[in-house]
Amino acid sequence: MASLTAVYGAPPLKLATVPQGSVQLSPLVPGGQSMDTLDGGAFDAIVVLAPPGAIERRYVLAHALRLLKPGGELTALATKNAGGLRLRAELEAFGCEVTDTPKGGHRICRCERPAAKPEGLDEVLAEGGPQILPDLGLWSQPGVFSWNRIDPGSAALVAHLPAGHSPLSGRGADFGCGIGYLSRTVLTSAKVTDLLLVDIDRRAVDAARRNIDDPRARFEHADVRHLALENLDFVVMNPPFHDGGDEDRSLGQAFIRKASQSLRKGKSCWLVANRHLPYEAILAECFTRVVPQETPGGYKVFEAIK
Ligand SMILES: C[S@@+](CC[C@H](N)C(=O)[O-])C[C@H]1O[C@@H](n2cnc3c(N)ncnc32)[C@H](O)[C@@H]1O
C-alpha cells in the first residue's frame, strides 16, 4: 500500500523532502485539511514547518504526533529565532527521541512517533485548540491574528463605522475577517442584508462562525486576492501587512485593489491601517474620493468611495 504523507506549511525544498501528493495540514492554505478533524494514526510521515508562536507550535507538533502511526516519521523545522531552538525540547517533552540538525539558518528535528500515546498530548491539544475567551466572550485560537485581545486598530475602525441615521446597508464583505470582531458590529445594522466574511486562516473562519449566529452572514476560507466579487455596497477591513512573518505592504495594497473591484460605483470601503503604512497612493488610484477620519494614536481610518 502507498504510504500516506502530510506536510504543514511550505518547508524550504533545500531543507526537507515533501513527497508528492502529501496532504496539506496548514490552516493558512485554503483547500488543505484540518488537523483537528482527521483520524489519528493514519500517516506514515509528516513534515512540519513549525509556526513561531509557542502554544501554536506545540499544538501543531502534538497533532502531527497524533496523526502519525506508531513508528511514523516526524520532521519538524523552524528558523533558529522563530522556535527552532526550542523544537527539540518540545518534542522530547512528548517522549520522543530526537535528532537535531542545524542547516540553512534552521533547526531540523527528526523523530519517530513513540509506540505509546505521547506524553501530555491531551493537555497541549486543549491549550492550543479552539477556545472561548472569558474576558471577551468570543471564540478564538492561538495562532489567529491578535488571538486573545482586541486589536486597537480594529477597535479604532469600529468606532468610526457609520451608525445612527445612515448605517452600513445592503450587501457587504469583511476582508480578512479574523474571528469576526468587525463583522459583529457591522451586523448590528438592520439595513445590512448580506455579509461575506473571508479569511485565509481556517481557524479564524471557524471561530467567526461560532461568534456570529446570523443568517445574513456567510463565511469563506479563502485568499481575498483570489475572490471574484462585484456589486457590493460596502467593504470593511483591517488589512494584513505581514506575510509569513515579514512585513509585506503589497498584501494590504492588493486588498485595497480588490475592494475597489468588488464595490458598486459610489459605494465605500472602510479601512484602518497602522500610521506608517503607505496606502494613500493606492487608495487615490483605486477610488474617486478618500476621506481620512480623525483618529488618535497609531492608526489611520479611511472611507474610500469608488
Ligand atoms: C489585521 S488582521 C484583521 C482581523 C480582523 N478583521 C480584526 O479586525 O480583528 C488581518 C486578517 O487578514 C487575514 N489574511 C491575511 N492574508 C490574507 C489573505 N491573503 N486573504 C484573506 N485573509 C488574509 C489574517 O489571517 C488576519 O485574520
The ligand as a Tripos MOL2 file, in Angstrom:
@<TRIPOS>MOLECULE
LIG
   27    29     1     0     0
SMALL
NO_CHARGES

@<TRIPOS>ATOM
      1 C1         -5.0550   42.7090   10.7560 C.3       1 LIG1
      2 S1         -5.9420   41.1840   10.7760 S.3       1 LIG1
      3 C2         -7.6350   41.7390   10.9950 C.3       1 LIG1
      4 C3         -8.5320   40.6960   11.6150 C.3       1 LIG1
      5 C4         -9.9440   41.1630   11.9790 C.3       1 LIG1
      6 N1        -10.6160   41.7750   10.8530 N.3       1 LIG1
      7 C5         -9.9060   42.1280   13.1290 C.2       1 LIG1
      8 O1        -10.1830   43.2900   12.8660 O.co2     1 LIG1
      9 O2         -9.6060   41.7390   14.2340 O.co2     1 LIG1
     10 C6         -5.8510   40.6940    9.1050 C.3       1 LIG1
     11 C7         -6.5080   39.3440    8.8040 C.3       1 LIG1
     12 O3         -6.2860   39.0580    7.4160 O.3       1 LIG1
     13 C8         -6.0720   37.6650    7.2640 C.3       1 LIG1
     14 N2         -5.3380   37.4790    5.9940 N.ar      1 LIG1
     15 C9         -4.0090   37.6050    5.7560 C.ar      1 LIG1
     16 N3         -3.7490   37.3940    4.4580 N.ar      1 LIG1
     17 C10        -4.9450   37.1270    3.8620 C.ar      1 LIG1
     18 C11        -5.3380   36.8380    2.5260 C.ar      1 LIG1
     19 N4         -4.4330   36.8030    1.5390 N.pl3     1 LIG1
     20 N5         -6.6390   36.6040    2.2780 N.ar      1 LIG1
     21 C12        -7.5570   36.6260    3.2860 C.ar      1 LIG1
     22 N6         -7.2480   36.9140    4.5690 N.ar      1 LIG1
     23 C13        -5.9600   37.1680    4.8500 C.ar      1 LIG1
     24 C14        -5.3000   37.2620    8.5090 C.3       1 LIG1
     25 O4         -5.4500   35.8760    8.7500 O.3       1 LIG1
     26 C15        -5.9580   38.1460    9.5880 C.3       1 LIG1
     27 O5         -7.0200   37.4880   10.2070 O.3       1 LIG1
@<TRIPOS>BOND
     1     1     2 1
     2     2     3 1
     3     2    10 1
     4     3     4 1
     5     4     5 1
     6     5     6 1
     7     5     7 1
     8     7     8 2
     9     7     9 1
    10    10    11 1
    11    11    12 1
    12    11    26 1
    13    12    13 1
    14    13    14 1
    15    13    24 1
    16    14    15 ar
    17    14    23 ar
    18    15    16 ar
    19    16    17 ar
    20    17    18 ar
    21    17    23 ar
    22    18    19 1
    23    18    20 ar
    24    20    21 ar
    25    21    22 ar
    26    22    23 ar
    27    24    25 1
    28    24    26 1
    29    26    27 1
@<TRIPOS>SUBSTRUCTURE
     1 LIG1         1 GROUP 0 **** ****
